Every structure is written in structure tokens, then in C-alpha cells.
Amino acid sequence: MSLLYPNFTEKLQSMGAVRLRGGKDIAIFLPDGNAYTFTGSVREPRDLGFDIYSQSHPLLEHCVRQCTLAFRNVRFQSGSSVQELLWKNKRVEGVRFTHDGNTNSLSAELTIDAGGRGSRVPRWLAELGFQVPVETMIGVDFAYSSAKYRIPGYWRAGALLGFFRATSTFSKWCGYRANRERHVASELRGPFRGVPAYR
Ligand SMILES: Cc1cc2nc3c(=O)[nH]c(=O)nc-3n(C[C@H](O)[C@H](O)[C@H](O)COP(=O)(O)OP(=O)(O)OC[C@H]3O[C@@H](n4cnc5c(N)ncnc54)[C@H](O)[C@@H]3O)c2cc1C
């Protein structure tokens, strides 16, 4: 992100992200004691020479949006729905979209589909006579659940970001992340195969 946007991490921090120093502010609580790397190789806190930024997903997206809007040659056309590709002279020359009930066209030298997994572009290309790309479906056995708590006054963890692992064979992790309001976002994550509620 810092390569794409000038002063990205400074902006992120000014919006509320917490900067964490690898090896000092991040602790892994293992059954046989604390560690400061996920492999468990570093057992005493020490500066590992890199920063990690902790923030909510919406805050990160907001920062990216603001930084993108700061480019003078970038314009967002919000509240619009692309309806079809403009196909002329054997090439895609833009899109047709609706906005406020009106239909408009936008010409472009290059049109990029960023419509995510619900993108209609494969269907539009098929309608234009192109072969539909082959889809690969990959099963994912991973789930997580999260909640937000206020940190009690007595809590002295010594680290701003923490991960707990109950036993060396228990594959689910629980983590917490402190923010400036002394809240903790806690997550339980891992493969849930075999857990009755997830079958
Ligand atoms: C519950 C959940 C949790 C996740 N957690 C993580 C995580 O922790 N870490 C991680 O890295 N990834 C995570 N992901 C995956 C991540 O969110 C996606 O990989 C990522 O958002 C894909 O980005 P994208 O820009 O390609 O598509 P999207 O974020 O899906 O954006 C596509 C956009 O295009 C718009 N759009 C679509 N069609 C049209 C149209 N015809 N006209 C106008 N606009 C259109 C949509 O409205 C949408 O805003 C998670 C996904 C889910 C569902």
C-alpha cells in the first residue's frame, strides 16, 4: 500500500490504526509459555525490525478510498450499476451503466472488471460469443467468529496484539487486538471440520 499511496501508513495511523512493533507488541500465548513469533522460536520480547498496523477492515478500506480519491486523475462514479459492455469495432470500448434511473455510457481505452465473485462479465462475454472461462471451485474448511469487548482496567497483557493456542494439537486460534478506545476485537479461527455446529 505504501508503494501505491504516499504516506499511507501515516494516514492510516491518523485515522486510528495502531502501530505494532513485530516481536515486542505481538505475543503468542502457547501452552508452554509466551512467544513473540508464530513459529514460537522467539521466547523473549525483542525488536524484530518491522511494523504491523492494526485496524478494522472498514477503516483500512476508508483509508484506501481517501488515498485513491486524492489522485487528481481518478474519479469515482458512485451509485451506478454497470449493465453491459460497449462492444464496437471488435473491442470493448467502455461500459453502459445506470445511475439515478438514467442510462449512461462511459468510453475507455481499457476496461477492467473489478466486480468481484458476483461479476456479470463472464455472462456478458458469453453473450458476445466468447468462450466462458473455466471455473475452479476450491472447498474451504475455514471459519471464524468474532466479537468486540471492552478491556478491563486490570488487564496487563504486555502486548497489543495477542494470539492464544490452547494445545499444540488444537488447530483453532483465538486472538485479540487492542485499539485506542481500549477495546479488544477477539476472533476464534481455524478449520471447523468435525465441529457439530459447522457440519
Ligand atoms: C465474510 C468474509 C470475510 C472475509 N475475510 C477476509 C479476510 O480476513 N482477509 C482477506 O484477505 N479476505 C477476506 N475476504 C475475501 C475478500 O473480502 C475478497 O477477496 C475481496 O473483497 C475481493 O475484492 P474485490 O475487489 O475483487 O471484490 P469485491 O470486494 O466483491 O468488490 C466488488 C464490487 O463490485 C461491485 N459490483 C459488482 N457488479 C457490479 C456492476 N455490474 N456494476 C457496478 N458495481 C458492481 C460490487 O457491488 C462490489 O462493491 C472475506 C470475504 C468474506 C465474504
The ligand as an SDF file (V2000), in Angstrom:
LIG
                    3D

 53 58  0  0  0  0  0  0  0  0999 V2000
  -17.2210  -12.9160    5.2950 C   0  0  0  0  0  0  0  0  0  0  0  0
  -15.9360  -12.6540    4.5010 C   0  0  0  0  0  0  0  0  0  0  0  0
  -14.7380  -12.4880    5.1950 C   0  0  0  0  0  0  0  0  0  0  0  0
  -13.5580  -12.2520    4.5220 C   0  0  0  0  0  0  0  0  0  0  0  0
  -12.3990  -12.0740    5.2280 N   0  0  0  0  0  0  0  0  0  0  0  0
  -11.2410  -11.8250    4.5880 C   0  0  0  0  0  0  0  0  0  0  0  0
  -10.0200  -11.6040    5.3090 C   0  0  0  0  0  0  0  0  0  0  0  0
   -9.9770  -11.6440    6.5360 O   0  0  0  0  0  0  0  0  0  0  0  0
   -8.8940  -11.3450    4.6070 N   0  0  0  0  0  0  0  0  0  0  0  0
   -8.9070  -11.2950    3.2320 C   0  0  0  0  0  0  0  0  0  0  0  0
   -7.8550  -11.0510    2.6380 O   0  0  0  0  0  0  0  0  0  0  0  0
  -10.0420  -11.5160    2.5240 N   0  0  0  0  0  0  0  0  0  0  0  0
  -11.1960  -11.7660    3.1600 C   0  0  0  0  0  0  0  0  0  0  0  0
  -12.3410  -11.9850    2.4470 N   0  0  0  0  0  0  0  0  0  0  0  0
  -12.2770  -12.0030    0.9860 C   0  0  0  0  0  0  0  0  0  0  0  0
  -12.2680  -10.5710    0.4520 C   0  0  0  0  0  0  0  0  0  0  0  0
  -13.3300   -9.8400    1.0230 O   0  0  0  0  0  0  0  0  0  0  0  0
  -12.4290  -10.6280   -1.0650 C   0  0  0  0  0  0  0  0  0  0  0  0
  -11.4280  -11.4620   -1.6090 O   0  0  0  0  0  0  0  0  0  0  0  0
  -12.2630   -9.2390   -1.6530 C   0  0  0  0  0  0  0  0  0  0  0  0
  -13.2320   -8.3720   -1.1070 O   0  0  0  0  0  0  0  0  0  0  0  0
  -12.4390   -9.2830   -3.1570 C   0  0  0  0  0  0  0  0  0  0  0  0
  -12.2580   -7.9510   -3.6030 O   0  0  0  0  0  0  0  0  0  0  0  0
  -12.7700   -7.4970   -4.9900 P   0  0  0  0  0  0  0  0  0  0  0  0
  -12.4530   -6.0240   -5.1040 O   0  0  0  0  0  0  0  0  0  0  0  0
  -12.2430   -8.4090   -6.0650 O   0  0  0  0  0  0  0  0  0  0  0  0
  -14.3500   -7.7360   -4.9950 O   0  0  0  0  0  0  0  0  0  0  0  0
  -15.4640   -7.1360   -4.0320 P   0  0  0  0  0  0  0  0  0  0  0  0
  -14.9120   -6.6760   -2.7290 O   0  0  0  0  0  0  0  0  0  0  0  0
  -16.5510   -8.1790   -4.0220 O   0  0  0  0  0  0  0  0  0  0  0  0
  -15.9510   -5.8420   -4.7960 O   0  0  0  0  0  0  0  0  0  0  0  0
  -16.7050   -5.9240   -5.9970 C   0  0  0  0  0  0  0  0  0  0  0  0
  -17.5340   -4.6680   -6.0930 C   0  0  0  0  0  0  0  0  0  0  0  0
  -18.0660   -4.5550   -7.4020 O   0  0  0  0  0  0  0  0  0  0  0  0
  -19.4260   -4.1520   -7.3100 C   0  0  0  0  0  0  0  0  0  0  0  0
  -20.1420   -4.5950   -8.5000 N   0  0  0  0  0  0  0  0  0  0  0  0
  -20.3510   -5.8880   -8.9210 C   0  0  0  0  0  0  0  0  0  0  0  0
  -21.0210   -5.8830  -10.0910 N   0  0  0  0  0  0  0  0  0  0  0  0
  -21.2410   -4.5880  -10.4060 C   0  0  0  0  0  0  0  0  0  0  0  0
  -21.8900   -3.9280  -11.5130 C   0  0  0  0  0  0  0  0  0  0  0  0
  -22.4550   -4.6240  -12.5160 N   0  0  0  0  0  0  0  0  0  0  0  0
  -21.9270   -2.5770  -11.5140 N   0  0  0  0  0  0  0  0  0  0  0  0
  -21.3650   -1.8530  -10.5190 C   0  0  0  0  0  0  0  0  0  0  0  0
  -20.7120   -2.4050   -9.4660 N   0  0  0  0  0  0  0  0  0  0  0  0
  -20.6590   -3.7690   -9.4180 C   0  0  0  0  0  0  0  0  0  0  0  0
  -19.9380   -4.8110   -6.0200 C   0  0  0  0  0  0  0  0  0  0  0  0
  -21.0760   -4.1190   -5.5440 O   0  0  0  0  0  0  0  0  0  0  0  0
  -18.7180   -4.6530   -5.1130 C   0  0  0  0  0  0  0  0  0  0  0  0
  -18.7370   -3.4070   -4.4420 O   0  0  0  0  0  0  0  0  0  0  0  0
  -13.5530  -12.2060    3.0980 C   0  0  0  0  0  0  0  0  0  0  0  0
  -14.7730  -12.3730    2.3920 C   0  0  0  0  0  0  0  0  0  0  0  0
  -15.9420  -12.5860    3.0830 C   0  0  0  0  0  0  0  0  0  0  0  0
  -17.2450  -12.7510    2.2860 C   0  0  0  0  0  0  0  0  0  0  0  0
  1  2  1  0
  2  3  1  0
  2 52  2  0
  3  4  2  0
  4  5  1  0
  4 50  1  0
  5  6  2  0
  6  7  1  0
  6 13  1  0
  7  8  2  0
  7  9  1  0
  9 10  1  0
 10 11  2  0
 10 12  1  0
 12 13  2  0
 13 14  1  0
 14 15  1  0
 14 50  1  0
 15 16  1  0
 16 17  1  0
 16 18  1  0
 18 19  1  0
 18 20  1  0
 20 21  1  0
 20 22  1  0
 22 23  1  0
 23 24  1  0
 24 25  2  0
 24 26  1  0
 24 27  1  0
 27 28  1  0
 28 29  2  0
 28 30  1  0
 28 31  1  0
 31 32  1  0
 32 33  1  0
 33 34  1  0
 33 48  1  0
 34 35  1  0
 35 36  1  0
 35 46  1  0
 36 37  1  0
 36 45  1  0
 37 38  2  0
 38 39  1  0
 39 40  1  0
 39 45  2  0
 40 41  1  0
 40 42  2  0
 42 43  1  0
 43 44  2  0
 44 45  1  0
 46 47  1  0
 46 48  1  0
 48 49  1  0
 50 51  2  0
 51 52  1  0
 52 53  1  0
M  END
$$$$
